[in-house]
Amino acid sequence: MKRGAIFDMDGTLLDTERLYSLGWVEVAADFGKEKQPDLSWRACGLGNDQCVALVKEYYPDLDGQEYVRHVVEFVKKKIEKELSLMPGVPEVLRFFEEQGIRMAVASSTETDIVEANLRRTDIRRYFQAVVGGDQVTNGKPAPDIFLRAADLLGIPAGDCYVFEDSPNGIRAAAAAGCAAVMVPDQIRPTEEIRDLSADVCENMADVLKKLRGGML
């Protein structure tokens, strides 16, 4: 078993990716624009600057940063009523805690939002480090965020699991040299992503089963 475990937040720990997926499409109406369904999956796992650039691809005449701000506000309002953990997350966190595994969160979301959401769902205490997208220069699929998380844990990246639901997250984890574990939420893994992953688990219950069985 690895000595460290790093978790993405949205769609991995928290059931928020579906809210972002909805937000990326729905806020187009705020700007009087036609909805673009592809925008939601393409934005999955990206940092702020990358999202701004992506918005400009679809809506060249809009302020990309303002569009992203509207998405964040859309999700914040939803979270106040709908924030919940992904199934199986408490059991996995307790298992790692019992095994003495050090844990971190590494999310493209800004650090203050990550911290607030972890506290809101009462799981902040499990993590020795929290890294938000505002702490690194290069967002996923660059490896920076996972390298920083491993460094803060004091554990080599190669001795850390990374649990991710997005293709860019898996690419970043693999580039960092971590054991990337795909736990799909909104997006199913392609052959490329399967090849980059140490394993693909259907959900956190599957993760726990494989950990207990020594298969991860």
C-alpha positions, 0 to 999 in steps of 0.5 A, a space after each residue: 500500500 502507498 504511504 500517501 493518498 491525494 484526492 481531487 474534490 469535485 466529482 471525487 470526494 464531493 458530488 459537485 461535478 454534476 453542478 458544475 456541468 450544469 452551470 457551464 451550460 446554463 449560465 450562457 443564458 445570463 449572457 444571452 448566448 446559446 447553450 453549448 453542451 460540450 463546454 461542460 465536459 471540456 471544462 472538467 478538471 481545468 484550472 481558472 485560466 484554462 477555463 477562461 480560455 475555453 470560454 473564449 473558444 465558444 464565445 469569443 466576444 464575452 469576458 471569459 473571466 466573467 463567465 467563469 465567475 457566473 459559473 462559480 456563483 451558480 454552483 455556490 448557490 446550488 451547494 448551499 442546498 445540495 452539497 453531499 459526499 460521493 457514496 463511499 467516501 467516509 469509509 475510504 477516508 476512515 480506512 486510510 486514517 486507520 492505516 496511518 496513510 497521510 492524505 491531501 486534497 488537490 483541486 483545480 478549485 480555489 483553496 478557500 472554496 475547497 476548505 469551505 466545502 471540506 468543512 461543510 461536509 465535515 471531512 476536513 480533519 482527515 487531510 494533512 494538506 489542501 492544495 487549490 488551483 490558485 496555489 500552482 502556476 500550471 493547472 491540470 493536466 500539468 503535474 504541478 498540483 499533485 507534486 505540490 500535494 505530495 511535497 506537503 505530505 512529505 511523501 514522494 509522488 511515486 508513493 502516493 495514490 491519486 483518486 480522480 474523476 476527470 481525464 485531465 486529472 488522470 493525465 496530471 497524476 500520471 505525469 507526476 508519477 503518482 498511482 492514478 486511480 480513475 473513479 468516473 463520475 460524469 465522464 467515462 475513461 477512454 483507452 488513453 485514460 485507462 492506459 495512464 491509470 493504475 486502476 479504474 474503480 467504478 465508485 469509492 466502494 470499489 476502491 475500498 474493496 480493492 484496498 482491503 483486498 491488496 489489489 491497489 
